[in-house]
Amino acid sequence: MHLLKSLLIAFSVYSRIPVPQFAWKEEDMKYMLCFFPLIGAVIGICIYLWHMLCIHWSIGNFCRTAVLGAIPLLITGGIHADGFLDVMDAFHSYQPRERKLQILSDAHIGAFSVIMSAMYGLLYLAAFSEIADGRMLKTVCGGFFLSRCLCGISVLTFPLAKQEGMLFGVVKNAQKSIVRPVLYLQAMACISYMIFCLQVAGALVAAAALLSAVYYVYRARREFGGITGDTSGYFVLLCEICILITAAVLQIAGVGN
């Protein structure tokens, strides 16, 4: 029963997919992060299904790309985008660490978050527009799963910047001895799938995701002293854009075709 409740909580917190609601208890959150990557799997499946529908109905590339970009936001409700906006404001404030942490908690957004989100959206759509090969798109779809595996691993492995908030509660209640190995196994299985789809290209796309995780942990610890819920959202978007850009470059270069 705890596993089922953990699954429902994960989808309730990190997606807008309707699930049964109930009163949450600490013991129900023990395995929640094990199911976090499944939201990425849903996103990947929906993206690939839309791609197939576009081929079947001869839908134009602009419409195809726009919907591909909208699918992750529709499924997640923009929860990770919210963290990305806050982190962009904090990064570009050039303030001391304590002030940056305050900016993360500020409900308002600044000019830099708007500018960087617009730039992110343009790069996101541009990369998606270049990924037309079905096997490359399958590899990218796996990346939505992988980004959440790496996000879960990071919050359970590295220090948190704040001993409060939702992320602190999730980490505090997590059964780390089980959840962390499960996330590692899921990540390795996803990387194997990506390599199976496109061998060298799949390995390079997975490597881009791993490198983005290394950069993220370094930057989060340097700027904030650790990981927060907002930085986790920032990482999911960072990892996904790295995956998309790498896949688009490889597609253009003909690697894996």
Rosetta blueprint (number, residue, H / E / L):
1 M L
2 H H
3 L H
4 L H
5 K H
6 S H
7 L H
8 L H
9 I H
10 A H
11 F H
12 S H
13 V H
14 Y H
15 S L
16 R L
17 I L
18 P L
19 V L
20 P L
21 Q L
22 F L
23 A L
24 W L
25 K L
26 E H
27 E H
28 D H
29 M H
30 K L
31 Y L
32 M H
33 L H
34 C H
35 F H
36 F H
37 P H
38 L H
39 I H
40 G H
41 A H
42 V H
43 I H
44 G H
45 I H
46 C H
47 I H
48 Y H
49 L H
50 W H
51 H H
52 M H
53 L H
54 C H
55 I H
56 H H
57 W H
58 S L
59 I L
60 G L
61 N H
62 F H
63 C H
64 R H
65 T H
66 A H
67 V H
68 L H
69 G H
70 A H
71 I H
72 P H
73 L H
74 L H
75 I H
76 T H
77 G L
78 G L
79 I H
80 H H
81 A H
82 D H
83 G H
84 F H
85 L H
86 D H
87 V H
88 M H
89 D H
90 A H
91 F H
92 H L
93 S L
94 Y L
95 Q L
96 P L
97 R H
98 E H
99 R H
100 K H
101 L H
102 Q H
103 I H
104 L H
105 S H
106 D L
107 A L
108 H L
109 I L
110 G L
111 A H
112 F H
113 S H
114 V H
115 I H
116 M H
117 S H
118 A H
119 M H
120 Y H
121 G H
122 L H
123 L H
124 Y H
125 L H
126 A H
127 A H
128 F H
129 S H
130 E H
131 I L
132 A L
133 D L
134 G H
135 R H
136 M H
137 L H
138 K H
139 T H
140 V H
141 C H
142 G H
143 G H
144 F H
145 F H
146 L H
147 S H
148 R H
149 C H
150 L H
151 C H
152 G H
153 I H
154 S H
155 V H
156 L H
157 T H
158 F L
159 P L
160 L E
161 A L
162 K L
163 Q L
164 E L
165 G L
166 M H
167 L H
168 F H
169 G H
170 V H
171 V H
172 K H
173 N H
174 A L
175 Q L
176 K H
177 S H
178 I H
179 V H
180 R H
181 P H
182 V H
183 L H
184 Y H
185 L H
186 Q H
187 A H
188 M H
189 A H
190 C H
191 I H
192 S H
193 Y H
194 M H
195 I H
196 F H
197 C H
198 L H
199 Q H
200 V H
201 A H
202 G H
203 A H
204 L H
205 V H
206 A H
207 A H
208 A H
209 A H
210 L H
211 L H
212 S H
213 A H
214 V H
215 Y H
216 Y H
217 V H
218 Y H
219 R H
220 A H
221 R H
222 R H
223 E H
224 F H
225 G L
226 G L
227 I E
228 T L
229 G H
230 D H
231 T H
232 S H
233 G H
234 Y H
235 F H
236 V H
237 L H
238 L H
239 C H
240 E H
241 I H
242 C H
243 I H
244 L H
245 I H
246 T H
247 A H
248 A H
249 V H
250 L H
251 Q H
252 I H
253 A H
254 G L
255 V L
256 G L
257 N L
